[in-house]
Amino acid sequence: MRFHNPYTLFPRVLPSGLKVFYYYAYSPDGRRHTARSTGCVTITDARHHCQKLLGDGLLIPEANPQKAHTFQSFAQNFWIIGKSEYLKYREQRGFPMSRSYSFNQDKQLQKYLIPAWGKKLLDQITAPQIETWFLCLKDDVLSHQSGDHLLSNLRTILGEAQRRGIILANPAEAIKPLSKAAKTRGILAVEEVKKLLSPSTWSLY
């Protein structure tokens, strides 16, 4: 059997113009897996990153789903002042968030977004999944304004993941907000959302 290195590195230029190194990982049988970002802008740092992933058993996340970088691990402190890299980034550029706004966004995140998306890998969240989730919010009893706020919250979090080179594109950008005339009545139960986002439901995507 032909020997394969466990990974190969290559650069990609993001929409922001930033060049970030990605890697392909290979199974022992030589099968190549989906490209993933290292988040690094130099090949030396990218190589160190991949070596650490290899040592931690995370080079191929789906092989160790209990260790993989999930939505929850990325977003858990996203709106917490003093812990959030996103809020720090905004403040450094002169666009600080108020405490009340951050508190309300975190409340939405913890109550609705993490139960729905928490266990999914960031690069496995797709636009069709978000569309179905969002339309189910519309078709239940949640007001259109509340649904739009949840979508905006999710879009912001995934947009930050894109900015940092963790995902190639923000799948929530493709989802349009609800019309103000939309008749909506509530929100899905957590178990209903989990069923919608289960791997078996999305095996065809």
CYANA upper distance limits for C-alpha pairs under 8 A (distance plus 0.5 A):
  2 ARG  CA     30 GLY  CA      8.43
  3 PHE  CA     30 GLY  CA      8.23
  4 HIS  CA     26 TYR  CA      7.70
  4 HIS  CA     28 PRO  CA      8.19
  4 HIS  CA     30 GLY  CA      6.59
  5 ASN  CA     26 TYR  CA      7.76
  6 PRO  CA     25 ALA  CA      6.23
  6 PRO  CA     26 TYR  CA      5.65
  6 PRO  CA     27 SER  CA      7.63
  6 PRO  CA     28 PRO  CA      8.30
  7 TYR  CA     23 TYR  CA      6.83
  7 TYR  CA     24 TYR  CA      5.84
  7 TYR  CA     25 ALA  CA      4.76
  7 TYR  CA     26 TYR  CA      6.32
  7 TYR  CA     50 CYS  CA      8.32
  8 THR  CA     23 TYR  CA      5.89
  8 THR  CA     24 TYR  CA      5.81
  8 THR  CA     25 ALA  CA      7.22
  9 LEU  CA     21 PHE  CA      7.02
  9 LEU  CA     22 TYR  CA      6.21
  9 LEU  CA     23 TYR  CA      4.90
  9 LEU  CA     24 TYR  CA      7.13
  9 LEU  CA     43 ILE  CA      8.14
  9 LEU  CA     46 ALA  CA      8.13
  9 LEU  CA     47 ARG  CA      8.14
 10 PHE  CA     21 PHE  CA      6.01
 10 PHE  CA     22 TYR  CA      5.93
 10 PHE  CA     23 TYR  CA      6.66
 11 PRO  CA     19 LYS  CA      6.89
 11 PRO  CA     20 VAL  CA      6.11
 11 PRO  CA     21 PHE  CA      4.74
 11 PRO  CA     22 TYR  CA      6.42
 12 ARG  CA     19 LYS  CA      6.09
 12 ARG  CA     20 VAL  CA      6.00
 12 ARG  CA     21 PHE  CA      6.61
 12 ARG  CA     22 TYR  CA      7.38
 13 VAL  CA     17 GLY  CA      6.28
 13 VAL  CA     18 LEU  CA      6.10
 13 VAL  CA     19 LYS  CA      4.82
 13 VAL  CA     20 VAL  CA      6.80
 14 LEU  CA     18 LEU  CA      5.88
 14 LEU  CA     19 LYS  CA      6.72
 14 LEU  CA     20 VAL  CA      7.74
 14 LEU  CA    165 GLY  CA      7.93
 14 LEU  CA    168 LEU  CA      7.75
 16 SER  CA    163 ARG  CA      7.95
 18 LEU  CA     41 VAL  CA      8.44
 19 LYS  CA     41 VAL  CA      6.49
 20 VAL  CA     37 SER  CA      7.78
 20 VAL  CA     38 THR  CA      7.89
 20 VAL  CA     39 GLY  CA      6.62
 20 VAL  CA     40 CYS  CA      6.09
 20 VAL  CA     41 VAL  CA      5.18
 20 VAL  CA     42 THR  CA      8.05
 20 VAL  CA    165 GLY  CA      6.95
 21 PHE  CA     37 SER  CA      6.79
 21 PHE  CA     38 THR  CA      6.36
 21 PHE  CA     39 GLY  CA      7.23
 21 PHE  CA     40 CYS  CA      6.25
 21 PHE  CA     41 VAL  CA      6.48
 21 PHE  CA     42 THR  CA      7.55
 21 PHE  CA     43 ILE  CA      7.23
 21 PHE  CA     46 ALA  CA      6.80
 22 TYR  CA     35 ALA  CA      6.87
 22 TYR  CA     36 ARG  CA      5.89
 22 TYR  CA     37 SER  CA      4.75
 22 TYR  CA     38 THR  CA      5.92
 22 TYR  CA     39 GLY  CA      8.17
 22 TYR  CA     46 ALA  CA      8.34
 23 TYR  CA     35 ALA  CA      5.99
 23 TYR  CA     36 ARG  CA      6.05
 23 TYR  CA     37 SER  CA      6.94
 23 TYR  CA     38 THR  CA      7.48
 23 TYR  CA     50 CYS  CA      8.49
 24 TYR  CA     32 ARG  CA      7.01
 24 TYR  CA     33 HIS  CA      6.53
 24 TYR  CA     34 THR  CA      6.88
 24 TYR  CA     35 ALA  CA      5.31
 24 TYR  CA     36 ARG  CA      7.26
 25 ALA  CA     32 ARG  CA      6.40
 25 ALA  CA     33 HIS  CA      5.95
 25 ALA  CA     34 THR  CA      8.00
 25 ALA  CA     35 ALA  CA      7.92
 25 ALA  CA     59 LEU  CA      7.04
 25 ALA  CA     60 ILE  CA      6.89
 26 TYR  CA     30 GLY  CA      5.97
 26 TYR  CA     31 ARG  CA      5.87
 26 TYR  CA     32 ARG  CA      5.09
 26 TYR  CA     33 HIS  CA      6.58
 27 SER  CA     31 ARG  CA      5.68
 27 SER  CA     32 ARG  CA      7.11
 27 SER  CA     33 HIS  CA      8.15
 33 HIS  CA     60 ILE  CA      8.03
 36 ARG  CA    123 ASP  CA      8.46
 36 ARG  CA    166 ILE  CA      7.84
 36 ARG  CA    167 ILE  CA      7.88
 37 SER  CA    165 GLY  CA      6.45
 37 SER  CA    166 ILE  CA      5.66
 37 SER  CA    167 ILE  CA      7.13
 37 SER  CA    168 LEU  CA      8.36
 38 THR  CA     46 ALA  CA      6.28
 38 THR  CA     49 HIS  CA      7.03
 38 THR  CA     50 CYS  CA      7.73
 38 THR  CA    165 GLY  CA      7.97
 38 THR  CA    166 ILE  CA      7.57
 39 GLY  CA     46 ALA  CA      8.07
 39 GLY  CA    164 ARG  CA      6.75
 39 GLY  CA    165 GLY  CA      5.56
 39 GLY  CA    166 ILE  CA      6.43
 40 CYS  CA     45 ASP  CA      6.44
 40 CYS  CA     46 ALA  CA      5.74
 40 CYS  CA     49 HIS  CA      8.44
 41 VAL  CA     45 ASP  CA      7.83
 41 VAL  CA     46 ALA  CA      7.78
 42 THR  CA     46 ALA  CA      6.67
 43 ILE  CA     47 ARG  CA      6.50
 44 THR  CA     48 HIS  CA      6.85
 45 ASP  CA     49 HIS  CA      6.59
 46 ALA  CA     50 CYS  CA      6.73
 47 ARG  CA     51 GLN  CA      6.65
 48 HIS  CA     52 LYS  CA      6.74
 49 HIS  CA     53 LEU  CA      6.80
 50 CYS  CA     54 LEU  CA      6.50
 50 CYS  CA     59 LEU  CA      7.20
 51 GLN  CA     55 GLY  CA      6.65
 52 LYS  CA     56 ASP  CA      6.61
 53 LEU  CA     57 GLY  CA      6.49
 53 LEU  CA     58 LEU  CA      5.26
 53 LEU  CA     59 LEU  CA      5.34
 54 LEU  CA     58 LEU  CA      6.45
 54 LEU  CA     59 LEU  CA      5.49
 57 GLY  CA     61 PRO  CA      8.43
 57 GLY  CA     64 ASN  CA      7.52
 58 LEU  CA     63 ALA  CA      8.13
 58 LEU  CA     64 ASN  CA      7.04
 58 LEU  CA     67 LYS  CA      7.43
 58 LEU  CA     68 ALA  CA      7.04
 60 ILE  CA     64 ASN  CA      7.80
 61 PRO  CA     65 PRO  CA      6.34
 61 PRO  CA     67 LYS  CA      7.79
 61 PRO  CA     68 ALA  CA      5.57
 61 PRO  CA     69 HIS  CA      8.16
 62 GLU  CA     68 ALA  CA      7.77
 64 ASN  CA     68 ALA  CA      6.90
 68 ALA  CA    121 LEU  CA      7.44
 69 HIS  CA     73 SER  CA      6.65
 69 HIS  CA     74 PHE  CA      7.48
 69 HIS  CA    121 LEU  CA      6.48
 69 HIS  CA    122 LEU  CA      7.56
 70 THR  CA     74 PHE  CA      6.83
 70 THR  CA    118 GLY  CA      6.91
 70 THR  CA    119 LYS  CA      6.17
 70 THR  CA    120 LYS  CA      5.90
 70 THR  CA    121 LEU  CA      4.78
 70 THR  CA    122 LEU  CA      6.20
 71 PHE  CA     75 ALA  CA      6.38
 71 PHE  CA    114 ILE  CA      7.89
 71 PHE  CA    117 TRP  CA      6.75
 71 PHE  CA    118 GLY  CA      5.36
 71 PHE  CA    119 LYS  CA      6.87
 71 PHE  CA    120 LYS  CA      6.38
 71 PHE  CA    121 LEU  CA      6.44
 71 PHE  CA    122 LEU  CA      5.88
 72 GLN  CA     76 GLN  CA      5.79
 72 GLN  CA    114 ILE  CA      6.45
 72 GLN  CA    117 TRP  CA      7.87
 72 GLN  CA    118 GLY  CA      4.75
 72 GLN  CA    119 LYS  CA      7.00
 73 SER  CA    118 GLY  CA      8.21
 74 PHE  CA     78 PHE  CA      7.96
 75 ALA  CA    157 ILE  CA      7.39
 76 GLN  CA    110 GLN  CA      8.39
 76 GLN  CA    114 ILE  CA      8.48
 77 ASN  CA     83 LYS  CA      6.63
 77 ASN  CA     84 SER  CA      6.10
 78 PHE  CA     83 LYS  CA      8.07
 78 PHE  CA     84 SER  CA      5.44
 78 PHE  CA     85 GLU  CA      7.73
 78 PHE  CA     86 TYR  CA      7.11
 78 PHE  CA     87 LEU  CA      8.10
 78 PHE  CA    106 ASP  CA      8.02
 78 PHE  CA    157 ILE  CA      7.99
 79 TRP  CA     84 SER  CA      6.54
 79 TRP  CA     86 TYR  CA      8.38
 79 TRP  CA     87 LEU  CA      7.49
 79 TRP  CA    102 SER  CA      5.80
 79 TRP  CA    103 PHE  CA      7.53
 79 TRP  CA    105 GLN  CA      7.05
 79 TRP  CA    106 ASP  CA      5.75
 80 ILE  CA     84 SER  CA      5.97
 80 ILE  CA     87 LEU  CA      8.43
 80 ILE  CA    102 SER  CA      7.39
 80 ILE  CA    103 PHE  CA      8.05
 80 ILE  CA    106 ASP  CA      7.67
 81 ILE  CA     87 LEU  CA      7.22
 81 ILE  CA     88 LYS  CA      8.45
 81 ILE  CA     99 ARG  CA      8.05
 81 ILE  CA    102 SER  CA      8.00
 82 GLY  CA     88 LYS  CA      8.11
 84 SER  CA     88 LYS  CA      6.76
 85 GLU  CA     89 TYR  CA      6.53
 86 TYR  CA     90 ARG  CA      6.84
 86 TYR  CA    160 GLU  CA      7.58
 87 LEU  CA     91 GLU  CA      6.63
 87 LEU  CA     96 PRO  CA      7.41
 87 LEU  CA     97 MET  CA      7.48
 88 LYS  CA     92 GLN  CA      6.65
 88 LYS  CA     96 PRO  CA      8.49
 89 TYR  CA     93 ARG  CA      7.08
 90 ARG  CA     94 GLY  CA      6.91
 90 ARG  CA     95 PHE  CA      5.47
 90 ARG  CA     96 PRO  CA      6.11
 90 ARG  CA     97 MET  CA      8.24
 91 GLU  CA     95 PHE  CA      5.61
 91 GLU  CA     96 PRO  CA      4.78
 91 GLU  CA     97 MET  CA      8.00
 92 GLN  CA     96 PRO  CA      8.42
 97 MET  CA    101 TYR  CA      7.11
 97 MET  CA    102 SER  CA      6.97
 98 SER  CA    102 SER  CA      6.75
 99 ARG  CA    103 PHE  CA      6.47
100 SER  CA    104 ASN  CA      6.72
101 TYR  CA    105 GLN  CA      6.70
102 SER  CA    106 ASP  CA      6.58
103 PHE  CA    107 LYS  CA      6.67
104 ASN  CA    108 GLN  CA      6.91
105 GLN  CA    109 LEU  CA      6.68
105 GLN  CA    153 ASN  CA      7.33
106 ASP  CA    110 GLN  CA      6.57
107 LYS  CA    111 LYS  CA      6.52
108 GLN  CA    112 TYR  CA      6.17
108 GLN  CA    113 LEU  CA      7.30
108 GLN  CA    150 LEU  CA      7.35
108 GLN  CA    153 ASN  CA      8.43
109 LEU  CA    113 LEU  CA      5.24
109 LEU  CA    114 ILE  CA      6.42
109 LEU  CA    150 LEU  CA      8.47
109 LEU  CA    153 ASN  CA      7.94
110 GLN  CA    114 ILE  CA      6.03
110 GLN  CA    115 PRO  CA      7.83
111 LYS  CA    115 PRO  CA      7.39
112 TYR  CA    116 ALA  CA      6.82
112 TYR  CA    150 LEU  CA      8.39
112 TYR  CA    190 VAL  CA      8.31
113 LEU  CA    117 TRP  CA      6.31
113 LEU  CA    118 GLY  CA      7.62
113 LEU  CA    150 LEU  CA      8.07
113 LEU  CA    154 LEU  CA      7.72
114 ILE  CA    118 GLY  CA      4.79
114 ILE  CA    119 LYS  CA      8.45
115 PRO  CA    190 VAL  CA      6.88
115 PRO  CA    194 LYS  CA      8.08
116 ALA  CA    190 VAL  CA      7.22
116 ALA  CA    193 VAL  CA      6.22
116 ALA  CA    194 LYS  CA      6.32
116 ALA  CA    197 LEU  CA      7.95
117 TRP  CA    197 LEU  CA      8.25
120 LYS  CA    124 GLN  CA      7.17
120 LYS  CA    125 ILE  CA      7.33
121 LEU  CA    125 ILE  CA      7.32
122 LEU  CA    158 LEU  CA      8.40
122 LEU  CA    166 ILE  CA      8.39
122 LEU  CA    167 ILE  CA      7.54
123 ASP  CA    166 ILE  CA      8.22
123 ASP  CA    167 ILE  CA      6.15
125 ILE  CA    129 GLN  CA      7.37
125 ILE  CA    130 ILE  CA      8.09
125 ILE  CA    171 PRO  CA      7.71
126 THR  CA    130 ILE  CA      6.92
126 THR  CA    171 PRO  CA      6.11
126 THR  CA    172 ALA  CA      8.48
127 ALA  CA    131 GLU  CA      6.50
127 ALA  CA    171 PRO  CA      5.16
127 ALA  CA    172 ALA  CA      6.51
127 ALA  CA    174 ALA  CA      7.07
127 ALA  CA    175 ILE  CA      7.65
128 PRO  CA    132 THR  CA      6.70
129 GLN  CA    133 TRP  CA      6.72
129 GLN  CA    197 LEU  CA      7.42
129 GLN  CA    202 TRP  CA      8.24
130 ILE  CA    134 PHE  CA      6.43
130 ILE  CA    171 PRO  CA      8.21
130 ILE  CA    172 ALA  CA      7.17
130 ILE  CA    175 ILE  CA      8.02
131 GLU  CA    135 LEU  CA      6.55
131 GLU  CA    175 ILE  CA      6.76
132 THR  CA    136 CYS  CA      6.61
132 THR  CA    196 LEU  CA      8.49
133 TRP  CA    137 LEU  CA      6.97
133 TRP  CA    193 VAL  CA      7.55
133 TRP  CA    196 LEU  CA      7.85
134 PHE  CA    138 LYS  CA      7.02
134 PHE  CA    147 GLY  CA      7.61
134 PHE  CA    151 LEU  CA      7.76
135 LEU  CA    139 ASP  CA      6.61
136 CYS  CA    140 ASP  CA      6.62
136 CYS  CA    187 ILE  CA      8.12
136 CYS  CA    188 LEU  CA      7.53
137 LEU  CA    141 VAL  CA      7.64
137 LEU  CA    142 LEU  CA      6.49
137 LEU  CA    147 GLY  CA      6.83
137 LEU  CA    184 THR  CA      8.13
137 LEU  CA    186 GLY  CA      6.96
137 LEU  CA    187 ILE  CA      5.54
137 LEU  CA    188 LEU  CA      6.78
138 LYS  CA    142 LEU  CA      6.86
138 LYS  CA    143 SER  CA      7.79
138 LYS  CA    144 HIS  CA      6.99
138 LYS  CA    147 GLY  CA      7.36
138 LYS  CA    178 LEU  CA      8.33
138 LYS  CA    182 ALA  CA      8.22
138 LYS  CA    183 LYS  CA      7.86
138 LYS  CA    184 THR  CA      5.39
138 LYS  CA    185 ARG  CA      7.50
138 LYS  CA    186 GLY  CA      7.74
138 LYS  CA    187 ILE  CA      8.23
139 ASP  CA    183 LYS  CA      8.34
139 ASP  CA    184 THR  CA      6.23
139 ASP  CA    185 ARG  CA      7.22
139 ASP  CA    186 GLY  CA      8.11
140 ASP  CA    184 THR  CA      6.63
140 ASP  CA    185 ARG  CA      5.35
140 ASP  CA    186 GLY  CA      5.09
140 ASP  CA    187 ILE  CA      5.91
140 ASP  CA    188 LEU  CA      6.98
141 VAL  CA    184 THR  CA      5.71
141 VAL  CA    185 ARG  CA      2.61
141 VAL  CA    186 GLY  CA      2.50
141 VAL  CA    187 ILE  CA      5.88
142 LEU  CA    146 SER  CA      6.90
142 LEU  CA    147 GLY  CA      6.94
142 LEU  CA    184 THR  CA      6.08
142 LEU  CA    185 ARG  CA      5.10
142 LEU  CA    186 GLY  CA      3.15
142 LEU  CA    187 ILE  CA      5.26
143 SER  CA    147 GLY  CA      6.79
143 SER  CA    183 LYS  CA      8.16
143 SER  CA    184 THR  CA      5.62
143 SER  CA    185 ARG  CA      6.38
143 SER  CA    186 GLY  CA      6.60
144 HIS  CA    148 ASP  CA      6.61
144 HIS  CA    178 LEU  CA      6.44
144 HIS  CA    179 SER  CA      7.93
144 HIS  CA    180 LYS  CA      7.25
144 HIS  CA    182 ALA  CA      6.99
144 HIS  CA    183 LYS  CA      7.81
144 HIS  CA    184 THR  CA      6.39
145 GLN  CA    149 HIS  CA      6.71
145 GLN  CA    178 LEU  CA      8.37
145 GLN  CA    180 LYS  CA      8.31
146 SER  CA    150 LEU  CA      6.82
147 GLY  CA    151 LEU  CA      6.77
147 GLY  CA    178 LEU  CA      8.18
148 ASP  CA    152 SER  CA      6.56
148 ASP  CA    177 PRO  CA      6.14
148 ASP  CA    178 LEU  CA      6.99
149 HIS  CA    153 ASN  CA      6.64
150 LEU  CA    154 LEU  CA      6.74
151 LEU  CA    155 ARG  CA      6.50
151 LEU  CA    172 ALA  CA      8.00
151 LEU  CA    177 PRO  CA      8.08
152 SER  CA    156 THR  CA      6.61
153 ASN  CA    157 ILE  CA      6.93
154 LEU  CA    158 LEU  CA      6.72
154 LEU  CA    172 ALA  CA      7.62
155 ARG  CA    159 GLY  CA      6.31
155 ARG  CA    170 ASN  CA      7.71
155 ARG  CA    171 PRO  CA      8.46
155 ARG  CA    172 ALA  CA      5.60
155 ARG  CA    173 GLU  CA      7.02
156 THR  CA    160 GLU  CA      6.76
157 ILE  CA    161 ALA  CA      6.98
158 LEU  CA    162 GLN  CA      6.76
158 LEU  CA    170 ASN  CA      6.12
158 LEU  CA    171 PRO  CA      8.12
158 LEU  CA    172 ALA  CA      7.77
159 GLY  CA    163 ARG  CA      6.68
159 GLY  CA    169 ALA  CA      8.34
159 GLY  CA    170 ASN  CA      5.98
160 GLU  CA    164 ARG  CA      6.70
161 ALA  CA    165 GLY  CA      6.88
161 ALA  CA    166 ILE  CA      5.75
161 ALA  CA    167 ILE  CA      6.48
161 ALA  CA    170 ASN  CA      8.42
162 GLN  CA    166 ILE  CA      6.19
162 GLN  CA    167 ILE  CA      5.37
162 GLN  CA    168 LEU  CA      6.40
162 GLN  CA    169 ALA  CA      6.26
162 GLN  CA    170 ASN  CA      6.60
171 PRO  CA    175 ILE  CA      8.32
178 LEU  CA    182 ALA  CA      6.90
188 LEU  CA    192 GLU  CA      6.55
188 LEU  CA    193 VAL  CA      6.79
189 ALA  CA    193 VAL  CA      7.00
190 VAL  CA    194 LYS  CA      6.71
191 GLU  CA    195 LYS  CA      6.69
192 GLU  CA    196 LEU  CA      6.84
193 VAL  CA    197 LEU  CA      6.79
194 LYS  CA    198 SER  CA      6.53
195 LYS  CA    201 THR  CA      7.91
196 LEU  CA    201 THR  CA      6.68
197 LEU  CA    201 THR  CA      7.01
197 LEU  CA    202 TRP  CA      7.53
198 SER  CA    202 TRP  CA      7.26
199 PRO  CA    203 SER  CA      6.35
